[in-house]
Amino acid sequence: VANSNIKNKQTLLASFLDLRIKWKKMSLYAGLRYEYEMSSYIQNGIKPTFQKSSPHFVSPTLSLSYFEKDFQMTLSYRRNINRPAYSSLNNFVIIENQYIYQQGNPFLLNQTKDVVQLIGTYKKFSFNLSCNYIQNTTATVLTKHESNENVVLKRVINIPNYSMFFFGLNWKDSFGPYSPSIGLNCTKQFVEYHGHSYNRPMIRLTSEHYIDLGRGWRLLTILLGVTISS
């Protein structure tokens, strides 16, 4: 930022290795990615000391697939990393309006996610089942500003860890120019912050209906979405 006493620097190097094997109706994919990150945060010429994650990160990916004419299924595991946006690392207080201020956090850690997923199709049906374990996810919390209780301060923080489960089932078919589809999604997360639980499940039902008009044109006749959260 011009004329600022805050400096953010980051160096990132990466390399990867892939392996693919096919045997009859099955295929195996294995991948390994290595990343090396060096970052620094300097304010007023001083580099604050705080605990950061290791500069080394190894991201494995493993996928096993089975294919038939009317049935396909893939079981996979992957681990990935998401680094905070630079705009979230700057410790400025930005006035969004007279009632809402925003503040970043230079001490944010990298988010890591472990995902086990099972996806497949059977004739006109498709399904998706996944389990996620997330560490140091970035979230926004709302608090009163220290100088004015009528002002809401939006701060960016890390949530240490939580898990989330997802299940999706979809049916889709085509009858000449008419193509309907129905989808059901269920999500359940297990999040706790400062002694409060945010574990409400969510169920979403959608229905879409298309009519093919020819020459690449499609008409959406009905779009219905219902979300239930208890």
N, C-alpha and C positions, 0 to 999 in steps of 0.2 A: 504494500500500500504506500503510495507516495507520501512523503513527509511524515512517515510513521516511525515510531521507535520500536516496533515489533517486526520481527523477521521469522518467517517459517521456511525451512529448507528440507528437501527430501530427495534421496537417491534410491532408485529401485532397479535391481537386476533380477532377471528371471531366466530359467531354463526348464525344459520339459522333455519327457520321454514317453512314447506311446507304444503299445503292443496290442495287435489285433490277431485273433485266431478264430477260424471257422471250422466247424465239424458237423456234417450232416445238417440237422435243423437247428443247430445251436451256434452261437457266436459269443466270444469273450473279448472284452475290451478292458485293458488295464493302462492307467496313465499315472505319471508321477511328475509333479511340478514343484520346483524349488525356487523360492523368492528370498532375496536379501534386501532389506530396507534399512536405510540410515536416515533419520530425521532429527531435526533440532528446532527448538523454539527459543528465541532470544528477545528479551524485553529490557529496554533501557541499558543495552550493552551487557546484560547479565543473562546467563543461561540457567534457568531454574532446574533444580535437581528433583526428579520425581520418577517413580517406577514405571517403566514402559515394558511392553512385551518384547521378547527376544527379536533381534533383527532377522533371525532365520525362521523361515516358515516352509513346511513341507505339506503339499496338498495332494493326497492320493485320490484316485478315481477307479472304481471297479464296477463293471457292468456285465451281467450274464443274460443273454436273450435266447428265446425259443420261438420259432416261427412255424406255423402251419397255414393252410389256406384260409380257414375261418377263425383261427386263434393265434394271437401273438402276445407274448408277455416278456417283460424286462424287469429284472431285479438289480438295483444299483446302490452303490454307496459313494459319497463324495464328501470332501472337506474343502471349504473355500474360506476366503478372507475378504472382508470389506473394510477399507480404510476410511476414516472420517473425511468429509469434504473440507477443503481449506477454509471455506466460509464458516464452518462450525468451530474451527480451532482458534479463530481470532477472538480475543477476550474483550471485544468492544461492546458497549451498550448502545444499541441502535433504537431510535424512536420510531416504532411502526405507526403509532398515532398517539394522541394525548392520553390514552388509557392503556396502551400496550407497548412494552419495551421488550427488546430481544437482546440476549447475551450469549456469546459462544463459550467454549471451554477448551483451553489449550492442553488440558490433561486427559483428553479423550483417548481411549485405547482402541485398538483394532478389533473389529467384530469377527468372530470365527463361527462357522456353522457346520455341523455334522448332519448329513441328510441320508436317511435310508428310504428308498422309494421303490414301490412296485406299481408298474403301469402295464396296461394291456388292452386288447380289443377282442371281442367275441361277436362275430357277425355284425349286427347293428349297434352293439353296445361297446362302450369304452369305460375304463375305470382307472382311478388314480388313488393310491394309498401311500402316505408318506409320514415319516416321523422326523422331527427336526429338534436338534439340541443347539441352542444359540448362547454364546458367551459374549459379554460386553457389548450388547446391542445398544445403539444410540437411540435415545428417546428424549422427548421434550416434556418438561414439567412446568407447571404454572404456580407461581408464588406471588405474594404481595411484595411490591418494591420496598426496599428498606427506608426510603425517604418519603414515600407517599403510599398510604394504604389503599388509595383509590386507583393505583396503577398496577396492572398485572405484569409480572416479569416472566418471560418465557426463557427458560434455561435449558441447555443441552447437557445431558448426563449419560453415564453408562449404567445399564442394568446388568449385574454380574452374570446371571445365567437364568435360562428358563427353557421349557420344552413346549412343543406344539405338535398336534396331530391333525392330519387332514385326510378326508375321504371324499372322492368325487365319482359320480356315476352319470353317464350321459348316453342317451339313445338318439340316433339320427337315422332318417330314412329318406327316400326320394320316391315320389309317385308322379312320374312324368315331370312337368314343370314345377310341381309343388314339392317342397322339401321342409318337413317339420323336424324339430329337435326339442328334447326335454332334458334338463340337467338338474342334478341334486348335489349340493356341496355341503359338507359338514366340517367345521373347524373348531378345535378345542385347544386352548392354550393354558399354561400353568405359570402365571407370572405373579410374583410377590415383590412389593416395594414398600419399605418403611412399615412393615407389619400389615399391609393391606393386600388382599388378593384380587387379581383381575383375571378371573378364570371363567368368565361367562362363555358358554358355547354359542356358536353361530350356525344356523342352518339357512341355506339359500336355495330356492327353487326357481328355475328360469324356464321359459318356453319361448321358442323363436319359430317363426313361420315365414318361409321365403317362396316367392313365385318368380320363376325365370321368364323374363320378357324377351330373351334373345339378344344377340349381338353384345353379349357381356353385361347386359342390364339385369339387375335383380331388384325385386320389390319386397320390402319388409312389411308384411301385413299386420303382424301382431308381435309385440315384445312385452313379455310379462315377467317381472321379477319380484319375488317375495323373500324378505329376509326376516328370520326369527332369531332373537337373541334373548336368552333368559337371564 
